[in-house]
Amino acid sequence: MRKNRFTEAQIIGMIKEQEAGMPTVEVCLERSQIAQRSQAALK
């Protein structure tokens, strides 16, 4: 079974940011950078 990249809470946060008017591209870029940093810290 594949491990999800984002938790349910993170996904809900992304949806709320997008609904609040933040462009979808910015939300995705911001979250992907956070995910990359946290994965690098685990190595």
C-alpha positions as CSV (number, residue, x, y, z in Angstrom):
1,M,0.0,0.0,0.0
2,R,1.3,3.4,-1.0
3,K,2.0,5.9,1.8
4,N,0.4,9.3,1.2
5,R,2.6,12.3,0.7
6,F,0.2,14.6,2.7
7,T,-1.9,14.0,5.8
8,E,-5.6,14.5,5.7
9,A,-5.2,17.7,7.8
10,Q,-2.7,19.1,5.3
11,I,-5.0,18.4,2.3
12,I,-7.9,20.1,4.1
13,G,-5.6,23.1,4.8
14,M,-4.6,23.3,1.1
15,I,-8.3,23.3,0.0
16,K,-9.1,26.0,2.5
17,E,-6.2,28.2,1.3
18,Q,-7.4,27.7,-2.3
19,E,-11.0,28.5,-1.4
20,A,-9.8,31.7,0.4
21,G,-8.4,33.0,-2.8
22,M,-4.8,31.8,-3.0
23,P,-4.0,30.6,-6.5
24,T,-3.9,26.9,-6.8
25,V,-0.4,27.0,-8.4
26,E,0.9,28.8,-5.3
27,V,-0.7,26.4,-2.9
28,C,0.8,23.4,-4.7
29,L,4.2,24.9,-5.0
30,E,4.3,25.9,-1.4
31,R,3.2,22.5,-0.2
32,S,5.6,20.6,-2.5
33,Q,8.5,22.7,-1.2
34,I,7.5,21.9,2.4
35,A,7.3,18.2,1.6
36,Q,10.7,18.2,-0.1
37,R,12.3,19.9,2.9
38,S,10.8,17.5,5.4
39,Q,11.8,14.5,3.3
40,A,15.4,15.8,3.1
41,A,15.5,16.3,6.8
42,L,14.5,12.6,7.4
43,K,17.5,11.4,5.3
